[in-house]
Amino acid sequence: MPTGEANLFGLHQFDNKSSFFSGDFILSKGVGYAVVVGYGAFFVIVTGFLSFLDHRYGGVKDNSEEFNTAGRSIKTGLVAVDVVSRSTWVATLTVSVNEAYSYGISGPFWVSSGSVIQMIVFAILALELKRKAPKAHTVIELIRIRWGHFAALVFLYFCYLNNFMISALMFVGAGEIMSTVTGIDIYAALILLPLGVVIYTFGGGLKATFISSYMHTIIIFVTVNIMFFVIYASNNNPVGTIADVYNHLQVVAEVIPVKGLQQVSFPCTRPDAGKTY
């Protein structure tokens, strides 16, 4: 809401504020550092322990092939879990929330639709590559064999550039969120956030990343369910019910209409505005 005006929903703790994050931080710095360091340590310990059991009792050999390919033993279920984990990242969460704020339910619907198309195409290509080159380690190997050394270097550059940009986006986004919510130093967050990932990947290789993805997905589902019940079925929450959510959306649509949504409520997918994404 513009500064100096009361909010629309009777939540007077936000009166005269232009941002939910202005003023005091939601959580303390101690909580922020505990989350960043604690989660990193948790994943390092659990993935390291499971990797140790795998090597000690599972007959897994400690060599470069196992480190880089996880022994080519990853099954469909764990791959599916990994897709969910890697798809739920900073860009997905922030973009979908922003599109929902701008266009209503139509926004995240089209964001998800675009992501699903990418996943389907990638899955088809991955299966075909796996069928034709079951012993390959990376897609660059296939490009080198098919189109030569120069083409492989070009694609290698794009792969490195993509990984660099995506990694930077994830860590900067996560660090900015932790800094905004808890007040911790953003540079400290940028150092501590990837530290745990580097440690468990260095120790367990590709399989350790799949194990961490499994734990990520558990946390994602637990968090989503908790937030769902807290927002839609809790008397202690300012919203509390699905009806209140719907009524608040009607108020927003009337007071702050978005271009393309003047005559339509936010819980609607008819406007073309959401398709722009």
Backbone torsions as a table, in degrees:
resi	resn	phi	psi	omega
1	MET	NA	149.2	176.3
2	PRO	-60.2	144.4	-179.6
3	THR	-60.7	134.2	179.1
4	GLY	99.6	-4.0	-179.2
5	GLU	-115.0	149.4	174.7
6	ALA	-73.3	151.4	180.0
7	ASN	-74.9	169.2	-171.4
8	LEU	-84.1	-16.2	-166.5
9	PHE	-112.7	9.1	179.9
10	GLY	78.8	13.5	177.6
11	LEU	-92.1	87.0	-167.4
12	HIS	-71.9	-12.6	176.1
13	GLN	-67.7	-13.9	179.4
14	PHE	-106.8	8.8	177.4
15	ASP	-60.9	141.6	176.3
16	ASN	63.3	22.4	177.5
17	LYS	-117.5	142.1	178.8
18	SER	-99.5	-2.7	-178.8
19	SER	-150.2	146.3	176.1
20	PHE	-69.5	-20.5	-174.3
21	PHE	-105.8	9.8	177.0
22	SER	-81.1	150.7	179.8
23	GLY	87.9	-140.0	-177.8
24	ASP	-68.5	151.0	176.9
25	PHE	-75.6	150.0	-178.6
26	ILE	-66.0	-41.9	-179.9
27	LEU	-123.4	162.4	-178.6
28	SER	-80.9	165.5	177.1
29	LYS	-62.6	-36.9	178.8
30	GLY	-59.3	-42.5	177.1
31	VAL	-64.2	-40.2	179.9
32	GLY	-61.1	-49.0	179.1
33	TYR	-67.2	-34.5	178.1
34	ALA	-63.9	-40.6	179.2
35	VAL	-66.4	-48.8	-176.9
36	VAL	-63.9	-50.7	-178.2
37	VAL	-74.4	-41.2	-177.1
38	GLY	-64.1	-45.9	178.7
39	TYR	-63.7	-42.1	178.3
40	GLY	-60.7	-45.9	179.2
41	ALA	-64.6	-39.1	179.6
42	PHE	-60.1	-47.8	-179.2
43	PHE	-67.6	-36.8	177.9
44	VAL	-62.9	-45.9	-177.4
45	ILE	-66.9	-47.5	-176.5
46	VAL	-67.4	-48.7	-179.9
47	THR	-64.7	-37.3	177.5
48	GLY	-64.9	-41.4	179.6
49	PHE	-65.7	-44.4	179.7
50	LEU	-67.0	-36.7	176.4
51	SER	-65.7	-37.9	177.1
52	PHE	-63.2	-45.1	178.0
53	LEU	-62.6	-38.2	179.8
54	ASP	-63.8	-41.2	179.6
55	HIS	-74.7	-35.1	-174.6
56	ARG	-78.3	-43.2	-172.8
57	TYR	-118.1	-11.3	-177.8
58	GLY	-95.6	-1.0	179.3
59	GLY	73.0	19.9	-179.5
60	VAL	-78.9	132.4	-179.7
61	LYS	-85.2	144.4	-179.1
62	ASP	-95.5	84.3	179.4
63	ASN	-142.2	176.7	-176.1
64	SER	-65.7	-34.2	-180.0
65	GLU	-64.1	-43.0	177.5
66	GLU	-66.7	-39.9	-178.4
67	PHE	-64.7	-41.7	-174.0
68	ASN	-86.7	-25.9	-174.4
69	THR	-123.6	0.8	-176.3
70	ALA	57.8	33.1	179.1
71	GLY	66.5	13.4	-177.7
72	ARG	52.8	37.8	-175.2
73	SER	-114.4	8.8	-178.7
74	ILE	-75.2	123.9	-177.0
75	LYS	-89.3	174.2	-174.1
76	THR	-60.2	-42.5	-177.3
77	GLY	-61.0	-44.4	-179.4
78	LEU	-69.6	-33.3	175.7
79	VAL	-64.3	-42.7	178.8
80	ALA	-62.7	-41.9	177.4
81	VAL	-61.9	-40.1	179.9
82	ASP	-63.7	-37.8	178.0
83	VAL	-62.6	-44.0	178.5
84	VAL	-61.9	-44.6	-178.1
85	SER	-62.7	-46.1	-175.6
86	ARG	-77.1	-17.6	177.7
87	SER	-84.0	-20.9	-179.3
88	THR	-95.7	79.8	-177.5
89	TRP	-126.2	-176.1	-170.9
90	VAL	-57.1	-47.2	-177.2
91	ALA	-62.2	-42.1	180.0
92	THR	-60.7	-46.7	-176.5
93	LEU	-69.2	-47.6	-176.2
94	THR	-70.9	-40.3	-179.4
95	VAL	-67.2	-43.2	-179.4
96	SER	-64.5	-39.6	177.1
97	VAL	-64.9	-43.0	-180.0
98	ASN	-63.8	-41.6	179.1
99	GLU	-67.5	-36.2	177.2
100	ALA	-65.6	-40.5	178.2
101	TYR	-65.1	-34.6	-175.8
102	SER	-82.8	-39.9	-170.5
103	TYR	-125.4	4.6	-177.2
104	GLY	79.4	-156.3	-175.3
105	ILE	-65.0	-21.1	178.4
106	SER	-62.5	-34.3	-177.6
107	GLY	-61.3	-62.2	179.8
108	PRO	-63.8	-26.0	177.1
109	PHE	-61.7	-46.5	-178.8
110	TRP	-75.4	-29.8	172.9
111	VAL	-61.2	-46.8	179.4
112	SER	-65.4	-39.1	-180.0
113	SER	-61.3	-43.1	177.8
114	GLY	-64.2	-38.8	179.1
115	SER	-66.7	-38.9	-179.5
116	VAL	-63.2	-40.2	179.2
117	ILE	-60.5	-44.4	178.5
118	GLN	-60.8	-43.9	-179.0
119	MET	-63.3	-42.3	-178.9
120	ILE	-63.3	-47.4	-179.7
121	VAL	-63.2	-43.6	179.8
122	PHE	-63.2	-40.6	179.7
123	ALA	-62.3	-42.4	179.2
124	ILE	-63.0	-46.0	179.7
125	LEU	-64.4	-40.9	-179.7
126	ALA	-63.4	-42.0	178.3
127	LEU	-64.0	-40.5	180.0
128	GLU	-67.1	-41.3	177.3
129	LEU	-65.0	-39.8	178.8
130	LYS	-64.8	-35.4	-179.4
131	ARG	-71.1	-39.2	-175.4
132	LYS	-87.9	-24.2	-179.2
133	ALA	-139.1	71.3	-174.5
134	PRO	-66.3	-18.8	-177.2
135	LYS	-101.6	3.4	-178.8
136	ALA	-71.7	152.9	178.8
137	HIS	-100.0	-41.5	-178.7
138	THR	-137.2	163.9	177.9
139	VAL	-68.1	-23.9	179.4
140	ILE	-64.3	-34.6	176.6
141	GLU	-60.0	-43.3	180.0
142	LEU	-65.9	-40.4	178.9
143	ILE	-65.1	-40.0	179.5
144	ARG	-63.6	-41.7	179.7
145	ILE	-70.1	-38.2	-175.0
146	ARG	-80.4	-42.2	-172.6
147	TRP	-121.3	-4.0	175.6
148	GLY	104.1	174.9	-173.0
149	HIS	-67.5	-41.9	-177.3
150	PHE	-63.7	-44.3	178.1
151	ALA	-62.1	-37.4	178.7
152	ALA	-63.9	-38.7	178.2
153	LEU	-65.7	-39.2	178.7
154	VAL	-62.4	-47.6	-179.7
155	PHE	-69.0	-32.5	177.2
156	LEU	-62.5	-40.3	177.3
157	TYR	-61.4	-46.7	179.9
158	PHE	-64.3	-38.2	179.3
159	CYS	-64.8	-45.5	178.0
160	TYR	-63.3	-42.3	180.0
161	LEU	-62.9	-42.6	178.9
162	ASN	-62.9	-47.1	-179.6
163	ASN	-62.7	-38.6	179.7
164	PHE	-64.9	-46.5	-177.6
165	MET	-66.7	-43.1	-179.5
166	ILE	-66.0	-42.9	179.2
167	SER	-62.9	-43.4	178.7
168	ALA	-62.4	-41.9	179.7
169	LEU	-62.4	-43.6	-178.5
170	MET	-64.6	-48.9	-174.8
171	PHE	-71.6	-40.3	178.6
172	VAL	-66.3	-42.1	178.5
173	GLY	-63.3	-46.5	179.4
174	ALA	-65.5	-41.0	178.5
175	GLY	-64.0	-39.7	179.0
176	GLU	-65.5	-39.7	178.7
177	ILE	-64.5	-46.4	179.7
178	MET	-63.4	-38.3	179.0
179	SER	-67.3	-38.9	-179.4
180	THR	-69.0	-39.0	-174.7
181	VAL	-81.8	-37.0	-172.9
182	THR	-114.4	-17.4	-179.5
183	GLY	85.0	8.9	177.8
184	ILE	-69.9	157.2	179.8
185	ASP	-65.1	128.4	-174.6
186	ILE	-66.3	-32.3	179.5
187	TYR	-69.0	-37.5	175.1
188	ALA	-64.1	-40.4	178.3
189	ALA	-63.5	-39.9	-179.5
190	LEU	-66.8	-26.0	177.2
191	ILE	-84.0	-42.4	-174.0
192	LEU	-76.6	-33.9	-176.9
193	LEU	-60.2	-49.4	-179.5
194	PRO	-80.8	-9.6	-175.1
195	LEU	-61.3	-46.7	179.4
196	GLY	-63.0	-39.1	178.8
197	VAL	-62.1	-44.1	179.6
198	VAL	-61.9	-41.9	-176.0
199	ILE	-66.5	-50.4	-176.2
200	TYR	-73.3	-27.2	175.5
201	THR	-71.5	-40.9	177.7
202	PHE	-62.3	-36.3	-178.2
203	GLY	-83.1	-36.2	-173.6
204	GLY	-114.6	-7.1	178.0
205	GLY	71.2	-153.1	-175.5
206	LEU	-62.8	-37.9	-178.5
207	LYS	-63.8	-35.0	178.0
208	ALA	-62.6	-35.3	178.2
209	THR	-68.6	-34.8	176.4
210	PHE	-68.8	-38.8	177.3
211	ILE	-62.9	-43.7	178.8
212	SER	-65.3	-35.7	177.2
213	SER	-63.3	-36.8	177.0
214	TYR	-61.7	-44.8	178.9
215	MET	-68.5	-36.9	176.1
216	HIS	-58.0	-44.6	-176.8
217	THR	-65.5	-37.8	175.5
218	ILE	-59.8	-46.6	179.5
219	ILE	-62.5	-40.2	179.8
220	ILE	-60.6	-49.6	-177.9
221	PHE	-66.3	-40.8	178.1
222	VAL	-63.0	-45.1	-179.5
223	THR	-63.9	-43.8	179.9
224	VAL	-61.0	-43.8	-179.9
225	ASN	-66.7	-40.6	177.8
226	ILE	-62.3	-47.6	-179.6
227	MET	-63.0	-37.8	-179.5
228	PHE	-61.6	-48.4	-177.8
229	PHE	-73.5	-33.4	178.4
230	VAL	-66.2	-41.4	-176.4
231	ILE	-78.9	-42.5	-171.1
232	TYR	-99.7	-12.1	-174.9
233	ALA	-146.1	43.8	-180.0
234	SER	-137.1	125.6	178.9
235	ASN	-73.0	-16.0	-179.4
236	ASN	-84.7	-7.6	-179.2
237	ASN	-95.4	143.0	178.9
238	PRO	-57.8	-26.5	177.8
239	VAL	-87.7	-69.9	168.4
240	GLY	87.5	-42.4	-176.2
241	THR	-136.9	160.9	177.1
242	ILE	-63.4	-36.9	179.3
243	ALA	-61.9	-40.6	178.6
244	ASP	-65.3	-39.5	177.0
245	VAL	-59.7	-46.2	-179.9
246	TYR	-62.3	-45.0	-179.3
247	ASN	-64.2	-39.3	178.3
248	HIS	-65.0	-37.5	177.8
249	LEU	-64.6	-36.3	177.2
250	GLN	-64.8	-39.2	179.0
251	VAL	-63.6	-45.6	180.0
252	VAL	-61.7	-43.1	-178.8
253	ALA	-62.2	-32.9	-179.2
254	GLU	-80.0	-41.9	-173.8
255	VAL	-83.9	-40.9	-178.9
256	ILE	-123.8	72.4	-178.7
257	PRO	-68.2	145.6	177.4
258	VAL	-102.7	144.3	-179.2
259	LYS	-55.3	127.0	-177.5
260	GLY	95.4	-8.9	-177.4
261	LEU	-124.0	13.9	-174.8
262	GLN	-59.9	-38.8	-175.2
263	GLN	-103.4	7.8	-175.4
264	VAL	-131.6	143.5	-179.9
265	SER	-75.8	160.9	179.6
266	PHE	-63.0	-38.4	178.3
267	PRO	-75.8	59.4	-175.8
268	CYS	-149.1	143.4	-179.9
269	THR	-111.0	11.4	-177.2
270	ARG	-73.4	-38.2	-175.2
271	PRO	-62.5	152.5	178.3
272	ASP	-80.4	-8.4	-175.0
273	ALA	-60.3	-42.0	-178.7
274	GLY	-67.2	-25.1	-179.0
275	LYS	-73.1	-16.6	-178.3
276	THR	-58.9	-34.1	-178.5
277	TYR	-60.0	NA	NA
